[in-house]
């Protein structure tokens, strides 16, 4: 599968962050959808096939922790990247997140994660 056939779901309640991450993913050839809440994210994951989900800790609706658990119940092999400046990495990882990025995001770290996910 070509990289540009892959879809990413960005979940963040901050529109600036969503747009910035969408542009980042678009630059690397991914099709990015955005959700501003956990509820919207679950609806999209049920409708579309994503290759990766990236979520912020603080989101509207269901919590990001519940979001990760529900995504993994729907598709246990769907990689999830958690990002936060408030929540410890271990909190996300024990709920099923595959990767963790501290905010502010280092885009080289995010690109490395994309490369890992794309190679599997």
C-alpha positions as CSV (number, residue, x, y, z in Angstrom):
1,X,0.0,0.0,0.0
2,X,1.3,3.4,-0.9
3,X,1.7,6.0,1.9
4,X,-0.8,8.3,0.4
5,X,-3.5,5.5,0.6
6,X,-3.1,5.6,4.4
7,X,-5.5,7.5,6.6
8,X,-4.7,9.2,9.9
9,X,-7.2,10.4,12.5
10,X,-6.2,13.5,14.5
11,X,-8.1,14.0,17.8
12,X,-7.6,17.3,19.6
13,X,-10.1,19.9,20.9
14,X,-7.7,22.7,19.8
15,X,-8.4,23.7,16.2
16,X,-4.9,25.1,15.7
17,X,-3.3,21.8,16.8
18,X,-5.7,19.8,14.5
19,X,-4.9,21.9,11.5
20,X,-1.2,21.9,12.2
21,X,-1.1,18.1,12.5
22,X,-3.3,17.7,9.4
23,X,-0.8,19.8,7.4
24,X,2.1,17.7,8.9
25,X,0.5,14.4,7.8
26,X,-0.6,15.8,4.4
27,X,3.1,16.9,3.8
28,X,4.2,13.2,4.4
29,X,1.5,11.9,2.0
30,X,-1.1,10.8,4.5
31,X,-4.8,11.6,4.3
32,X,-5.7,13.1,7.6
33,X,-9.2,13.5,9.1
34,X,-9.8,15.5,12.3
35,X,-12.1,15.1,15.3
36,X,-12.6,17.6,18.0
37,X,-14.0,15.1,20.6
38,X,-13.7,11.6,21.6
39,X,-17.3,10.9,20.6
40,X,-16.6,12.2,17.1
41,X,-13.4,10.1,16.9
42,X,-15.3,6.9,17.8
43,X,-17.9,7.7,15.1
44,X,-15.2,8.1,12.5
45,X,-13.3,5.0,13.5
46,X,-16.5,3.0,13.1
47,X,-17.1,4.4,9.6
48,X,-13.6,4.5,8.1
49,X,-10.4,2.4,8.1
50,X,-7.6,4.3,9.7
51,X,-3.9,3.3,9.8
52,X,-3.1,5.4,12.8
53,X,-4.8,7.6,15.4
54,X,-3.2,10.4,17.3
55,X,-5.0,11.9,20.3
56,X,-4.4,14.6,22.9
57,X,-5.0,13.8,26.6
58,X,-7.6,16.6,27.1
59,X,-10.5,16.2,24.7
60,X,-14.2,16.9,24.7
61,X,-16.7,14.1,25.3
62,X,-15.3,10.8,26.3
63,X,-11.8,10.9,27.8
64,X,-8.8,10.1,25.8
65,X,-8.2,7.1,28.0
66,X,-11.7,5.8,27.2
67,X,-11.2,6.7,23.6
68,X,-8.0,4.6,23.4
69,X,-9.7,1.6,25.1
70,X,-12.7,1.8,22.8
71,X,-10.5,2.1,19.7
72,X,-8.5,-1.0,20.8
73,X,-11.8,-2.9,21.4
74,X,-12.9,-2.0,17.8
75,X,-9.5,-2.8,16.3
76,X,-6.7,-4.0,18.5
77,X,-4.1,-3.6,15.7
78,X,-4.8,0.1,15.0
79,X,-1.8,2.0,16.3
80,X,-2.6,4.9,18.6
81,X,-0.3,7.8,19.4
82,X,-1.0,9.6,22.6
83,X,0.2,13.2,23.1
84,X,0.2,15.3,26.2
85,X,2.1,17.8,28.4
86,X,0.0,16.9,31.4
87,X,-0.5,13.1,31.6
88,X,2.4,10.7,32.3
89,X,3.4,8.4,29.5
90,X,2.6,5.3,31.5
91,X,-1.0,6.3,32.0
92,X,-1.6,6.1,28.2
93,X,0.6,3.1,27.6
94,X,-1.2,0.9,30.1
95,X,-4.6,1.7,28.4
96,X,-3.3,0.5,25.1
97,X,-1.6,3.4,23.4
98,X,1.2,2.2,21.2
99,X,3.3,5.4,21.3
100,X,3.6,8.5,23.4
101,X,4.7,12.0,22.5
102,X,5.3,14.8,25.0
103,X,4.0,18.2,24.0
104,X,5.3,20.4,22.6
105,X,5.6,17.9,19.8
106,X,9.0,17.2,18.3
107,X,8.1,16.5,14.7
108,X,11.2,14.4,14.1
109,X,9.9,12.0,16.8
110,X,6.4,12.0,15.2
111,X,8.0,11.3,11.8
112,X,10.0,8.4,13.3
113,X,6.8,6.9,14.6
114,X,5.2,7.2,11.2
115,X,8.1,5.5,9.6
116,X,7.8,2.6,12.1
117,X,4.0,2.2,11.5
118,X,4.4,2.4,7.8
119,X,7.0,-0.3,7.7
120,X,4.8,-2.8,9.4
